[in-house]
Amino acid sequence: MANQMDYRTLGRTGLKVSALAFGCGDVGGLMVRGAPADRERAIARAVELGINYLDTAPSYGSGESERNLGVVLRALRPQVIVGTKCRLPDTTDVPGALTRSVENSLKLLGLERLDLFHLHNPIGRVTGERRLGVGEVLDAVAPAARRLKEQGKIRFFGITALGETGALHRALASGAIDTAQVCFNMLNPTAAHEVPLGYPAQDFDRLLDLAREKEVGTICIRVLAAGALSGQVARHPVAIPAVAPIASGPDYATDVERAKAFEPLIKEGYAASLVEAGFRFALGTETMSTVLIGCSDLGHLEFAAAAAAKGPLPAPALDRLRAIWPRLAA
Ligand SMILES: NC(=O)c1ccc[n+]([C@@H]2O[C@H](COP(=O)([O-])OP(=O)(O)OC[C@H]3O[C@@H](n4cnc5c(N)ncnc54)[C@H](OP(=O)(O)O)[C@@H]3O)[C@@H](O)[C@H]2O)c1
């Protein structure tokens, strides 16, 4: 396929990012558990398709994703935007922990500077066992990230927009955040769409609108709800065997069952499959800068590129979705 990739501005970073981006996460797992030749082939093909942003994290495969991506980056030397993350274990010595994490990522990736650096912790109103308080994010993490920028170790600082909705809105409204990884898919469209009361997913309260207002670059995560939008429970052999949903149903099987509610889109000819509909739904959201894809094999990458080439879902398909969402809330 020729390079038909669409490029968009990643918020205030000014970077021109491809509409599809390549996730090196644990779920699909190609960059964690795939064979070395398959990993290199996938990145080479992604670049050939016009993808120019690769996302990884120290926690993906406990360092395997960054290590394996580093091997491919050294071999191919592609002109790409590379992003990684840091999950803070606690709030003692935030600058030290961030610096150590960045330096380790740079070493594994074989880079001198990270283009994008995201906080991986979910964010809450206050710091708790599983969340970092938004106060700490703005008063400790953001200033430490600013120093890392000044030192030339990172270009831009972002957050993972998971946790409590109010805290995420506060973080984006602060003006201290360059980019946000936002959970958005047909099962949880709330970052861009209103859903009825009782809808069975966390309400992100149109976070993407705020992101646009504050010029925060937006990166879609979980576009297929970790694969549940395929409507199949069975997992690829390279994929993580079990995965917990993010901001959607209570478990993966429930998400798979709920995904079947979107089958009218296929029966009525708006898309050829649920997966295609899932990609085109996210890609057609104009407040989203780029959509990360999670792959277990090269076929997943080719499929996503083919779906992107078909363009956004047409307006009547969105009307159909707006009629389906209330049924999930019932
Ligand atoms: N910041 C964060 O906390 C965070 C959280 C989540 C994700 N992310 C980023 O976002 C990226 C993508 O997210 P994700 O992998 O978690 O979820 P995802 O993209 O929603 O789902 C990926 C899964 O979808 C299935 N899939 C993909 N293409 C398919 C196709 N053509 N047909 C059928 N099934 C298909 C595969 O399942 P099988 O492998 O079972 O076939 C694949 O593992 C990650 O790699 C990571 O970079 C970031």
The ligand as an SDF file (V2000), in Angstrom:
LIG
                    3D

 48 52  0  0  0  0  0  0  0  0999 V2000
   -0.4470    5.1170   29.0530 N   0  0  0  0  0  0  0  0  0  0  0  0
   -1.0610    4.0030   29.3470 C   0  0  0  0  0  0  0  0  0  0  0  0
   -1.3220    3.6870   30.5160 O   0  0  0  0  0  0  0  0  0  0  0  0
   -1.4570    3.0580   28.2340 C   0  0  0  0  0  0  0  0  0  0  0  0
   -2.4400    2.0970   28.4920 C   0  0  0  0  0  0  0  0  0  0  0  0
   -2.8110    1.2500   27.4540 C   0  0  0  0  0  0  0  0  0  0  0  0
   -2.2110    1.3540   26.2020 C   0  0  0  0  0  0  0  0  0  0  0  0
   -1.2500    2.2740   25.9880 N   0  0  0  0  0  0  0  0  0  0  0  0
   -0.5900    2.3740   24.6660 C   0  0  0  0  0  0  0  0  0  0  0  0
   -1.5530    2.1630   23.6360 O   0  0  0  0  0  0  0  0  0  0  0  0
   -1.1540    1.0670   22.8160 C   0  0  0  0  0  0  0  0  0  0  0  0
   -2.3890    0.3290   22.3110 C   0  0  0  0  0  0  0  0  0  0  0  0
   -3.1810   -0.1190   23.4000 O   0  0  0  0  0  0  0  0  0  0  0  0
   -3.5000   -1.6280   23.7690 P   0  0  0  0  0  0  0  0  0  0  0  0
   -2.5890   -2.5430   22.9920 O   0  0  0  0  0  0  0  0  0  0  0  0
   -3.5060   -1.7440   25.2520 O   0  0  0  0  0  0  0  0  0  0  0  0
   -4.9870   -1.8450   23.3100 O   0  0  0  0  0  0  0  0  0  0  0  0
   -5.7550   -1.8820   21.9160 P   0  0  0  0  0  0  0  0  0  0  0  0
   -4.9930   -1.1950   20.8560 O   0  0  0  0  0  0  0  0  0  0  0  0
   -7.1100   -1.4490   22.2630 O   0  0  0  0  0  0  0  0  0  0  0  0
   -5.8310   -3.4570   21.6350 O   0  0  0  0  0  0  0  0  0  0  0  0
   -4.8090   -4.2040   21.0560 C   0  0  0  0  0  0  0  0  0  0  0  0
   -5.3460   -5.6170   20.7610 C   0  0  0  0  0  0  0  0  0  0  0  0
   -6.3960   -5.5350   19.8040 O   0  0  0  0  0  0  0  0  0  0  0  0
   -6.4350   -6.7080   19.0450 C   0  0  0  0  0  0  0  0  0  0  0  0
   -6.3350   -6.3830   17.6070 N   0  0  0  0  0  0  0  0  0  0  0  0
   -5.5190   -5.4860   17.0070 C   0  0  0  0  0  0  0  0  0  0  0  0
   -5.7050   -5.4780   15.6690 N   0  0  0  0  0  0  0  0  0  0  0  0
   -6.6560   -6.4000   15.4320 C   0  0  0  0  0  0  0  0  0  0  0  0
   -7.2690   -6.8810   14.2670 C   0  0  0  0  0  0  0  0  0  0  0  0
   -6.9670   -6.3880   13.0620 N   0  0  0  0  0  0  0  0  0  0  0  0
   -8.2080   -7.8620   14.3830 N   0  0  0  0  0  0  0  0  0  0  0  0
   -8.5550   -8.3720   15.5900 C   0  0  0  0  0  0  0  0  0  0  0  0
   -7.9870   -7.9520   16.7570 N   0  0  0  0  0  0  0  0  0  0  0  0
   -7.0540   -6.9900   16.6590 C   0  0  0  0  0  0  0  0  0  0  0  0
   -5.2160   -7.5480   19.4210 C   0  0  0  0  0  0  0  0  0  0  0  0
   -5.6430   -8.5700   20.3100 O   0  0  0  0  0  0  0  0  0  0  0  0
   -4.9020  -10.0220   20.2310 P   0  0  0  0  0  0  0  0  0  0  0  0
   -3.4750   -9.7020   20.4470 O   0  0  0  0  0  0  0  0  0  0  0  0
   -5.4910  -10.8810   21.2680 O   0  0  0  0  0  0  0  0  0  0  0  0
   -5.1680  -10.5140   18.8290 O   0  0  0  0  0  0  0  0  0  0  0  0
   -4.3340   -6.5300   20.1360 C   0  0  0  0  0  0  0  0  0  0  0  0
   -3.5170   -7.1140   21.1040 O   0  0  0  0  0  0  0  0  0  0  0  0
   -0.1950    0.2420   23.6740 C   0  0  0  0  0  0  0  0  0  0  0  0
    0.7000   -0.5400   22.9170 O   0  0  0  0  0  0  0  0  0  0  0  0
    0.5130    1.3300   24.4390 C   0  0  0  0  0  0  0  0  0  0  0  0
    1.5470    1.8790   23.6400 O   0  0  0  0  0  0  0  0  0  0  0  0
   -0.8840    3.1540   26.9660 C   0  0  0  0  0  0  0  0  0  0  0  0
  1  2  1  0
  2  3  2  0
  2  4  1  0
  4  5  1  0
  4 48  2  0
  5  6  2  0
  6  7  1  0
  7  8  2  0
  8  9  1  0
  8 48  1  0
  9 10  1  0
  9 46  1  0
 10 11  1  0
 11 12  1  0
 11 44  1  0
 12 13  1  0
 13 14  1  0
 14 15  2  0
 14 16  1  0
 14 17  1  0
 17 18  1  0
 18 19  2  0
 18 20  1  0
 18 21  1  0
 21 22  1  0
 22 23  1  0
 23 24  1  0
 23 42  1  0
 24 25  1  0
 25 26  1  0
 25 36  1  0
 26 27  1  0
 26 35  1  0
 27 28  2  0
 28 29  1  0
 29 30  1  0
 29 35  2  0
 30 31  1  0
 30 32  2  0
 32 33  1  0
 33 34  2  0
 34 35  1  0
 36 37  1  0
 36 42  1  0
 37 38  1  0
 38 39  2  0
 38 40  1  0
 38 41  1  0
 42 43  1  0
 44 45  1  0
 44 46  1  0
 46 47  1  0
M  CHG  2   8   1  16  -1
M  END
$$$$
